[in-house]
Amino acid sequence: MEDLKRYDNTTVRIRTTFGEVIEGACEWNDKEYCLAEWGIDDDCLRIRDYMIAAEIIESVELLRPEAIIPVRDWPEAKEEIAEWFASKWGVPLEAYRESIRECLGQEEGVPQWYVVVRKNRIIAGCGVIENDFHARKDLTPNVCAVYTEEDCRCQGVAGFLLNFVCEDMAQMGYETLYLLTDHVGFYERYGWEFFCMVGSDDGSESRMYVHRAG
């Protein structure tokens, strides 16, 4: 995997000499980040719309060492991302390729795909699609293919990813999301609620969860 020059940012808490505390994913001002377009020439750290000059940064605390990347923003890695999902779920590679290609063609809407990257390695990911192969076509869109690498589990990665996805989709106008799973007690930790049992295309039944923004 190529270096993530744009997304090697991590989630930090910044304290300034003025007593401000700002948290979020950061980007340092250098030639790769193109912050000159903001009129920033000196060493500077950007968190959302905040531009913080290095000279007023009192401390930087690392909160999370990984970055969540919407796949629509990372077309260069589309093949590797499709292969990663296919290897985890046994779904034909071409199905992921097709959905990711559709995702790359739109800034909002469904489908969407997301990966979590730590040190240039994909450690988790999920998608948002219209229907995750179940009979209730009215329960849409669906978060799907949620997976975290085994050596990265129990570190808060799944919750970090799910919270990001719910916020990102809410900004697109999707305030209610659904998720099909056989897990009990896992998604409740992250604000999801059991909704109903739903029949799947293979004839089995699974638990349907719902997440509502706000």
N, C-alpha and C positions, 0 to 999 in steps of 0.2 A: 504494500500500500504506500502511495506517495505521502510525503509530509503534508500535514494539514496546515498550510501557511495561514489560511484565513481563520481556521477554527482550532488552532492549538490553544485557544483561550480556555481557561478554567474558571470555576465559580469562586469568587473571592469576596472577602469583606475588607473594605478600605476605611481606614481612619485618617482623617486629614488634620492638619495643624489647627484648623478652625473648629475642631470638635465634631465634624460631620462624620456619619457612618453610612457607607453606601455598599450595597451588596448586589452581586450579579456576575454574569459572564463578562470577561474583560478582554480588551484588545490593546496591546501596546502600539503606540504610534511608531511605525517604521515604514520603509518603502513598500512592504507587502500589504499593509493595511490601508494605504491611500487616504490617510486622514488629512492630507494637505487640502483636500477639497472642503474640509471644514474650517480651513484657515489656521490649522494647528501645525506649527513648525518645530516646536521644542518637544523634548521627550514628554510623553503624555499617555495617560491610560484612559480608555473609553469604557464606560459601563452604561449601556442603553444610550440615553441622550446626554449623559454627564461626561465632560471632558476634564480630567484631573491632571494638572501639571505635576510632574515628578517631585518638584521642589516642595510641594505642600502635602505630600503623602507621608504620613507619620508611620503607618504600619500596613502590611498586607497579610491577611490571614487566609490561607487556603481552606475553602469549605468543601469543594468537590474537585477531584483531580481529573475528571473526564468532561467531555463536551457532548451535548446532544445536537445532532445535525439533521435538519429536515432534508430528505434526499433530493427534494426539488432544488436545493441550493448546492448540491454536490454532484452534478451530472458526470464529472470525470470518473467517479467511482461506481457508476451504475452497475457495471458487470460484476464487480467484486461483491457489491451489496446483494445483488440477485443471487449469486452463488452462495453467499453466507446464509440467506434465508432458506434456500432450497436444501442446503445441507442439514438444517436443523429440523425441518418439518416433513421432509420426504415428498413435498409437492413438486411437480415437474418444474425445472428451471425456467422453461419458457413462460409459465404462468406468472412468475415473479418478474421476468423481463418485460412482459407485456404491461403489467400493472405499473411498474416503475417508469416505463416509457410514457405512459399516460400521465403519471404524476409529474414528470419533468415538464410537461407541456402546460402546466397551470400553476399559478401562484396561490390559488385557493381552490377549495372544492375537494371532492373525493374522486379517486383515491389519493391518499398521502402515505408516505413511508418515512420512518425515522430510525436512525442508528445512534448508539452511544459509543463514543470512541475514547479510548484511553491509551496514550502513548502509541498512536497510529495503529491501534488494533480495535476492531469491532468487538465489543464485549456484550452488547445487548441491542435489541431492536424490536419494532412492532410496526404494524400498518393500520390504516383506517380505510375500510372498503364499504361498499354498499351493503353487502350481505355475506356473512361468514358461513354459507352453505347450510342454512336452516330454513324452516317453513314459514316463519313469521317475517314476511317481507316488509311489514309495516314498521318493524323495529330496526331502524336504520339511522345513521351509519354505524358500523361495527368496528371496534378496535379488534385487531386480529394478530396472530403470529407473535404474541409476546414471548420473548425468550431472552434469558440471561445466561452467559457462559457459566459453567459450574463453578469454576474457581473465582468467580466474581459475585456469587450469590451471598446473601445475608450481609450486604454492604450498603443497602439502601438504593441500589442502582435501579431496580424495577420501579420503585416509588418515584424516584427522580424522573425517570422516563415518562411514566404515566401522568404525573402532574403536568409535565411540560406539554405532552400531547393534548391533554384536556384544555389547557390554557390556549394553545395554538389553535385548536379547532374552534374554541369559543370565539376567538378573534375573527374567525371566518364566518361566524354566525351559527355554528353547530353547538348549541348549548347543552344538548342531550346526546349522549353516546351510549352504545350498548356493547356488551362483551359476552361471548359464549365461552364457557369453561366448565371443567369438571372439578376445579379446586373449590374447597370450602374453607372460608376463614382467611384467605389470602388477600383478595381484592378489597375486602371490607376495611383493611388497614389504610387504604388510600382513597377513601370517600365513595367507594362503589357500594351499591345496595343490591341484594338479590331481588329480581323482578318476577321471574316465573320460570317454569320448566318449558323447554322448547324442543320439538322434534328436529333432528338433523337429517340431512339428505341421505345418510347411510342407514336411517331407520332407528337410530338410538336417540336418547333424550339427554340434554345437557342443561346446565344451569345458565340462565340469562341474567346478567347484571346490568344495571343502569347507573350512569353518572350524570348528574345535572350541575351545570356551572352555577357558582354562587351558593 
